[in-house]
Amino acid sequence: MALTKIGSGGIENVTNAANATFLTIDASEQITVASEGGAVTTSLQQGLAKFWIRHASAASINDSFNASSVTDNATGDFTVVIANNMSNANYSFITTSGSDGGNNFAGSRLRSGGSGDCRCIYGYNDDTLYDWAQVCVSIDGDLA
């Protein structure tokens, strides 16, 4: 099957020579995509990051998606506020931080999280908190 373009007038140039389904959209607008080999499927909504942010401080947000603000609680301690809440606090949280320009190792942890925010702490591996020049957070889970 070859999908070449979805324009304002709808889908153009679609062929069904292989008689295979590669994308389905159900009545609740859930999108399912077949894997490259066609053996398994992926829910598009569950497979995408629902929140991400890159910031240096509360006042310096470089870029973000679904983030409304950052609060600087103390050195190396930030709360990021999710614009469109997650369905619960059981989301998957990924964060990274660094660099100070040297060979020091950065550590980052989730301190607490709710459906509408997450509090993160950052520092050196010896548990000394530090405001890194780059802080990145990504959240995967179900939106409310």
Secondary structure, 3 states (H helix, E strand, C coil): CECCEEECCEEECCECCCCCCCEEECCCCCEEEECCCCCCEEECCCCCCCEEEEEEECCEEEEEECEEEEEEEECCEEEEEECCCECCCCCEEEEEECCCCCCCCEEEEEEEECCCEEEEEEEECCCCECCCCCEEEEEECCEC
